[in-house]
Amino acid sequence: MRFWQRVAKKHNLRFVLEGIEDEDDDATADDLDIDLRQGYYYGKPHLLKIHSDDPDQ
């Protein structure tokens, strides 16, 4: 994990940890200093509305 964090930082990329399923996974992400996370622990997946898709705009 640390290797990929360094690669992302070197190339100015965001590093996202996926698959956070429970409090233990979240604590591990804390231990690894990973700020961007996603998974069922935070909520079910849903589609985001993109403004350019809105015909009224």
MDTraj code that builds the backbone (N, CA, C; nanometers):
import mdtraj as md
import numpy as np

residues = "MET ARG PHE TRP GLN ARG VAL ALA LYS LYS HIS ASN LEU ARG PHE VAL LEU GLU GLY ILE GLU ASP GLU ASP ASP ASP ALA THR ALA ASP ASP LEU ASP ILE ASP LEU ARG GLN GLY TYR TYR TYR GLY LYS PRO HIS LEU LEU LYS ILE HIS SER ASP ASP PRO ASP GLN".split()
xyz = np.array([
    [0.0817, -0.1174, 0.0000],
    [0.0000, 0.0000, 0.0000],
    [0.0876, 0.1259, 0.0000],
    [0.1884, 0.1261, 0.0806],
    [0.2758, 0.2442, 0.0897],
    [0.3434, 0.2722, -0.0457],
    [0.3798, 0.1642, -0.1162],
    [0.4405, 0.1811, -0.2487],
    [0.3471, 0.2602, -0.3402],
    [0.2196, 0.2190, -0.3462],
    [0.1246, 0.2853, -0.4347],
    [0.0956, 0.4280, -0.3894],
    [0.1007, 0.4517, -0.2595],
    [0.0860, 0.5889, -0.2104],
    [0.2000, 0.6764, -0.2625],
    [0.3213, 0.6238, -0.2592],
    [0.4369, 0.6998, -0.3084],
    [0.4270, 0.7252, -0.4586],
    [0.3840, 0.6244, -0.5340],
    [0.3679, 0.6404, -0.6787],
    [0.2648, 0.7494, -0.7076],
    [0.1521, 0.7447, -0.6389],
    [0.0478, 0.8455, -0.6597],
    [0.0997, 0.9851, -0.6270],
    [0.1695, 0.9971, -0.5165],
    [0.2222, 1.1278, -0.4766],
    [0.3237, 1.1791, -0.5790],
    [0.4111, 1.0904, -0.6249],
    [0.5140, 1.1284, -0.7219],
    [0.4524, 1.1826, -0.8505],
    [0.3396, 1.1259, -0.8905],
    [0.2755, 1.1638, -1.0164],
    [0.1560, 1.2579, -0.9955],
    [0.1464, 1.3144, -0.8748],
    [0.0374, 1.4083, -0.8426],
    [-0.1003, 1.3490, -0.8703],
    [-0.1190, 1.2236, -0.8286],
    [-0.2461, 1.1541, -0.8449],
    [-0.3127, 1.1372, -0.7090],
    [-0.4423, 1.1250, -0.7109],
    [-0.5150, 1.0966, -0.5873],
    [-0.5100, 0.9469, -0.5608],
    [-0.4937, 0.9122, -0.4347],
    [-0.4896, 0.7719, -0.3942],
    [-0.6165, 0.7424, -0.3152],
    [-0.6997, 0.6520, -0.3670],
    [-0.8274, 0.6190, -0.3039],
    [-0.8239, 0.4735, -0.2596],
    [-0.8560, 0.4507, -0.1337],
    [-0.8664, 0.3140, -0.0827],
    [-1.0113, 0.2702, -0.0952],
    [-1.0338, 0.1649, -0.1725],
    [-1.1684, 0.1128, -0.1949],
    [-1.1926, -0.0091, -0.1077],
    [-1.3182, -0.0402, -0.0860],
    [-1.3545, -0.1624, -0.0155],
    [-1.3560, -0.1496, 0.1354],
    [-1.3779, -0.0292, 0.1865],
    [-1.3884, -0.0123, 0.3316],
    [-1.5242, -0.0686, 0.3725],
    [-1.5226, -0.1801, 0.4439],
    [-1.6463, -0.2507, 0.4775],
    [-1.6859, -0.2381, 0.6242],
    [-1.5906, -0.2069, 0.7110],
    [-1.6233, -0.2021, 0.8536],
    [-1.5277, -0.1096, 0.9280],
    [-1.5478, -0.0985, 1.0572],
    [-1.4677, -0.0083, 1.1401],
    [-1.3198, -0.0458, 1.1388],
    [-1.2901, -0.1752, 1.1318],
    [-1.1501, -0.2191, 1.1272],
    [-1.0807, -0.1702, 0.9998],
    [-1.1505, -0.1800, 0.8858],
    [-1.0942, -0.1294, 0.7599],
    [-1.0700, 0.0208, 0.7687],
    [-1.1645, 0.0914, 0.8287],
    [-1.1513, 0.2361, 0.8431],
    [-1.0321, 0.2707, 0.9317],
    [-1.0130, 0.1945, 1.0391],
    [-0.8989, 0.2169, 1.1284],
    [-0.7672, 0.1890, 1.0562],
    [-0.7652, 0.0868, 0.9719],
    [-0.6450, 0.0566, 0.8940],
    [-0.6121, 0.1725, 0.8006],
    [-0.7141, 0.2285, 0.7367],
    [-0.6925, 0.3443, 0.6497],
    [-0.6378, 0.4620, 0.7303],
    [-0.6868, 0.4787, 0.8528],
    [-0.6322, 0.5829, 0.9412],
    [-0.4845, 0.5581, 0.9672],
    [-0.4510, 0.4338, 0.9990],
    [-0.3115, 0.3980, 1.0284],
    [-0.2199, 0.4239, 0.9091],
    [-0.2740, 0.4086, 0.7891],
    [-0.1964, 0.4284, 0.6664],
    [-0.2028, 0.5727, 0.6154],
    [-0.2705, 0.6594, 0.6890],
    [-0.2852, 0.8009, 0.6499],
    [-0.3498, 0.8173, 0.5129],
    [-0.4516, 0.7367, 0.4864],
    [-0.5247, 0.7457, 0.3604],
    [-0.6517, 0.8261, 0.3852],
    [-0.6629, 0.9389, 0.3158],
    [-0.7760, 1.0286, 0.3372],
    [-0.8958, 0.9984, 0.2476],
    [-0.8708, 0.9538, 0.1256],
    [-0.9794, 0.9262, 0.0321],
    [-1.0141, 0.7785, 0.0380],
    [-1.1403, 0.7509, 0.0760],
    [-1.1839, 0.6122, 0.0970],
    [-1.3256, 0.5952, 0.0442],
    [-1.3560, 0.4721, 0.0061],
    [-1.4937, 0.4424, -0.0303],
    [-1.5249, 0.2986, 0.0044],
    [-1.6510, 0.2728, 0.0286],
    [-1.6945, 0.1385, 0.0613],
    [-1.8294, 0.1397, 0.1310],
    [-1.8848, 0.0215, 0.1524],
    [-2.0165, 0.0085, 0.2139],
    [-2.0204, 0.0601, 0.3575],
    [-1.9058, 0.0719, 0.4213],
    [-1.9016, 0.1263, 0.5573],
    [-1.9580, 0.2684, 0.5595],
    [-1.9398, 0.3410, 0.4511],
    [-1.9853, 0.4801, 0.4426],
    [-2.1236, 0.4934, 0.3798],
    [-2.1689, 0.3908, 0.3107],
    [-2.3008, 0.3953, 0.2488],
    [-2.3056, 0.3128, 0.1219],
    [-2.4273, 0.2904, 0.0745],
    [-2.4467, 0.2146, -0.0485],
    [-2.4064, 0.2998, -0.1684],
    [-2.3611, 0.2358, -0.2759],
    [-2.3262, 0.3112, -0.3970],
    [-2.4505, 0.3793, -0.4558],
    [-2.4306, 0.4944, -0.5147],
    [-2.5389, 0.5634, -0.5836],
    [-2.4806, 0.6493, -0.6954],
    [-2.5636, 0.6777, -0.7924],
    [-2.5201, 0.7596, -0.9051],
    [-2.5228, 0.9065, -0.8658],
    [-2.4236, 0.9780, -0.9119],
    [-2.4191, 1.1221, -0.8907],
    [-2.4691, 1.1921, -1.0158],
    [-2.5511, 1.2930, -0.9972],
    [-2.6007, 1.3688, -1.1110],
    [-2.4936, 1.4684, -1.1538],
    [-2.4600, 1.4644, -1.2802],
    [-2.3618, 1.5564, -1.3361],
    [-2.4384, 1.6722, -1.3988],
    [-2.3990, 1.7934, -1.3668],
    [-2.4722, 1.9110, -1.4129],
    [-2.4897, 1.9143, -1.5638],
    [-2.3926, 1.8696, -1.6394],
    [-2.4034, 1.8737, -1.7852],
    [-2.5114, 1.7793, -1.8369],
    [-2.5559, 1.6827, -1.7533],
    [-2.6621, 1.5906, -1.7927],
    [-2.8012, 1.6484, -1.7679],
    [-2.8093, 1.7626, -1.7020],
    [-2.9370, 1.8238, -1.6670],
    [-2.9861, 1.9076, -1.7857],
    [-3.0965, 1.8686, -1.8501],
    [-3.1437, 1.9420, -1.9686],
    [-3.1905, 2.0840, -1.9362],
    [-3.2197, 2.1131, -1.8108],
    [-3.2660, 2.2464, -1.7719],
    [-3.1518, 2.3448, -1.7525],
    [-3.0297, 2.3005, -1.7639],
    [-2.9161, 2.3912, -1.7437],
    [-2.8436, 2.4161, -1.8723],
])
top = md.Topology()
chain = top.add_chain()
for i, resn in enumerate(residues, 1):
    res = top.add_residue(resn, chain, resSeq=i)
    for name in ("N", "CA", "C"):
        top.add_atom(name, md.element.get_by_symbol(name[0]), res)
traj = md.Trajectory(xyz[None], top)
